[in-house]
Amino acid sequence: MATPIAGAAGKAPMKTLLAPYEKRFIQWLTPHFPRWIETWHLTLLTVPWCAGLIVFGFLAGTTGNLHWLWASSLMIFLQWFTDAFDGAIGRYKDTGLIKWGFYMDHLLDYVFTCSTLIGYALLAEGFSREIILLLVPVFGGYMVASFLGFGATGEFKITYLATGPTEIRIWFIIINTVLIFCGTKWILPLLLWILAVSMGILCILTFRTQKYLWKLDMEIKRQQTMEHK
């Protein structure tokens, strides 16, 4: 790209069921935050939330007490809250940490994803644990695809199939709740299907993206050929 885009200026609109309500809630609450809270405080709070996910997953697995997953769900909720408001606080206060915020926010989003899956892996044993750990690079692949697509097109897309980060967190909390009341045996046979479906959707999205980029390249080439005639 000839002209780098600052931060996430090219961020695509969030097209999910909850996005409009989430946006209104963020706009309403942002001015009411304490004045001493800064954007970097909220961004860096993802670190203790991630540590909590691993610790509580470990405790749930080693003690056999799945009620520790309530604490894991709390970590997921708190990470959503701080992640939802860090950028809003920065814009409201005109902090200016656009590039730092983009880099750290999305790097820690990846750390959060890994920590969530590691927490689940600590509940499982043997082949089931290996399948969960294989989900780490697959879920990371979605993030890599978003960043590479942003570099190629200038548009940063983080929602796919009407699903975004907020909806995924809700699914994690739902899974935790079901695990607490129903145990882990029900999900173990589904893990291979979850891995296969996740990989399949990633392949489809990758195919669609490369097809779109190929089309853009050919259009640019056609325009350049016309300009040189």
C-alpha positions in Angstrom: 0.0 0.0 0.0 1.3 3.4 -0.9 -0.4 5.2 2.0 -0.6 3.4 5.3 -3.8 3.7 7.1 -3.6 4.9 10.7 -4.9 2.4 13.2 -8.2 0.9 12.2 -9.4 3.8 10.1 -10.5 1.3 7.5 -12.5 -0.8 9.9 -15.5 -2.3 8.3 -18.9 -1.7 10.0 -19.9 -4.4 12.5 -22.7 -6.4 10.9 -24.1 -8.5 13.7 -27.4 -8.7 15.6 -25.9 -7.2 18.8 -23.7 -4.6 17.2 -26.2 -1.7 17.1 -27.2 -2.2 20.8 -23.5 -2.6 21.8 -22.6 0.6 20.0 -25.4 2.6 21.7 -24.4 1.2 25.1 -20.8 2.2 24.6 -21.7 5.7 23.4 -24.0 6.2 26.5 -21.5 4.9 29.1 -18.2 6.3 27.8 -18.7 9.9 29.2 -19.5 8.5 32.6 -16.2 6.7 33.1 -14.0 8.1 36.0 -11.6 10.8 34.7 -8.5 8.9 35.8 -9.2 5.9 33.6 -7.2 6.0 30.4 -7.4 3.9 27.2 -4.2 2.1 28.0 -5.5 1.0 31.4 -8.4 -0.8 29.8 -6.3 -2.3 27.0 -3.7 -3.8 29.4 -6.3 -5.2 31.7 -6.7 -8.0 29.2 -3.4 -9.4 30.6 -4.9 -10.3 34.1 -8.1 -11.5 32.5 -6.1 -13.9 30.4 -4.1 -15.1 33.4 -7.4 -15.6 35.2 -8.8 -17.8 32.4 -5.7 -20.1 32.6 -5.7 -20.3 36.4 -9.5 -21.0 36.7 -9.3 -23.5 33.9 -6.4 -25.2 35.7 -8.4 -25.2 39.0 -11.5 -26.6 37.3 -9.5 -29.4 35.7 -7.3 -30.4 38.7 -10.0 -30.2 41.4 -12.9 -31.5 39.2 -15.0 -28.6 40.5 -16.4 -27.1 37.3 -17.9 -24.2 39.3 -14.5 -22.5 38.8 -15.8 -21.9 35.2 -18.1 -19.2 36.7 -14.9 -17.2 37.4 -13.7 -18.0 33.8 -17.0 -16.5 32.5 -16.4 -13.5 34.6 -13.0 -13.1 33.0 -14.6 -13.3 29.6 -17.2 -10.7 30.5 -14.6 -8.3 31.9 -12.4 -8.7 28.8 -15.4 -7.8 26.7 -16.1 -4.7 28.8 -12.5 -3.4 28.8 -12.0 -4.3 25.1 -15.3 -2.6 24.2 -14.4 0.7 25.9 -10.6 1.1 25.5 -11.0 2.6 22.0 -14.1 4.6 22.9 -12.3 6.2 25.9 -9.3 7.0 23.7 -11.4 8.7 21.1 -13.5 10.5 23.8 -10.4 11.9 25.5 -8.5 12.4 22.2 -5.6 10.5 23.7 -3.9 10.0 20.3 -2.8 6.4 20.8 -4.2 5.2 17.5 -1.3 3.0 16.3 -0.4 1.8 19.8 -4.0 1.0 20.5 -4.5 -0.9 17.2 -1.3 -3.0 17.8 -1.8 -3.7 21.5 -5.5 -4.2 21.4 -5.4 -6.9 18.6 -2.3 -8.5 19.9 -4.0 -9.0 23.3 -7.2 -10.2 21.6 -5.0 -13.0 20.2 -3.6 -13.7 23.6 -7.1 -13.7 25.0 -8.2 -16.3 22.4 -5.3 -18.5 23.2 -5.9 -18.2 26.9 -9.5 -19.2 26.6 -8.7 -22.3 24.6 -5.8 -23.2 27.0 -8.3 -22.9 29.8 -10.5 -25.4 28.1 -7.6 -27.7 27.2 -6.8 -27.9 31.0 -10.2 -29.5 31.5 -9.6 -32.3 29.0 -7.2 -35.2 28.7 -5.5 -37.1 25.9 -6.8 -36.7 22.4 -9.5 -34.3 23.4 -6.9 -31.9 24.8 -4.9 -32.2 21.6 -8.0 -31.3 19.5 -8.6 -28.2 21.7 -5.0 -27.1 21.3 -5.3 -27.5 17.5 -8.1 -24.9 17.7 -5.5 -22.3 18.7 -3.8 -22.0 15.3 -7.2 -22.3 13.6 -8.8 -19.5 15.5 -5.5 -17.6 15.1 -5.9 -18.1 11.4 -9.1 -16.0 11.4 -7.2 -13.2 13.0 -4.2 -13.5 10.6 -6.7 -13.5 7.7 -8.2 -10.3 9.0 -4.9 -8.5 9.4 -3.6 -9.7 6.0 -6.9 -8.6 4.4 -6.5 -5.2 6.1 -3.0 -4.9 4.7 -4.1 -5.8 1.2 -7.3 -3.8 1.0 -7.2 -1.1 3.7 -10.5 -2.5 5.2 -10.3 -4.2 8.5 -13.0 -6.8 8.8 -13.6 -8.6 12.1 -17.1 -10.0 11.6 -17.9 -13.1 9.6 -21.3 -14.8 8.9 -23.0 -12.2 11.2 -20.7 -13.2 14.0 -18.2 -10.9 15.8 -16.0 -10.9 18.9 -19.0 -10.1 21.2 -21.0 -13.1 19.9 -18.1 -15.4 20.3 -17.6 -14.4 23.9 -21.2 -15.0 24.6 -20.8 -18.5 23.1 -17.9 -19.2 25.4 -20.0 -18.1 28.4 -22.8 -20.3 27.3 -20.4 -23.3 26.9 -19.1 -22.6 30.4 -22.6 -22.6 31.8 -23.6 -25.9 30.1 -20.3 -27.5 31.2 -21.0 -26.5 34.9 -24.4 -28.1 34.9 -23.9 -31.0 32.5 -20.2 -31.9 32.9 -17.7 -32.3 30.1 -18.7 -35.7 28.6 -21.3 -34.2 26.2 -18.8 -31.9 24.5 -15.9 -34.4 24.0 -17.5 -36.2 21.0 -18.2 -32.8 19.5 -14.7 -31.5 19.6 -13.6 -33.1 16.3 -16.6 -31.7 14.6 -15.9 -28.2 16.0 -12.4 -28.4 14.7 -13.5 -29.6 11.3 -16.2 -27.0 10.9 -13.8 -24.2 12.1 -11.2 -25.3 9.6 -13.8 -25.6 6.8 -15.2 -22.1 7.4 -11.7 -20.7 7.5 -10.9 -22.3 4.2 -14.1 -20.9 2.7 -13.3 -17.4 3.9 -9.8 -17.7 2.6 -11.0 -18.8 -0.8 -13.5 -15.9 -1.0 -10.8 -13.4 0.1 -8.2 -14.5 -2.4 -10.8 -14.5 -5.1 -11.8 -10.9 -4.3 -8.1 -9.8 -4.1 -7.4 -11.5 -7.5 -10.3 -9.5 -9.0 -8.9 -6.3 -7.5 -5.4 -7.0 -8.9 -6.8 -7.7 -12.4 -8.8 -4.5 -12.2 -5.7 -2.5 -11.2 -3.8 -4.1 -14.0 -6.5 -3.3 -16.5 -6.5 0.4 -15.4 -2.7 0.6 -15.6 -2.8 -0.9 -19.1 -5.4 1.6 -20.3 -3.3 4.5 -18.8 -0.2 3.5 -20.7 -2.0 3.3 -24.0 
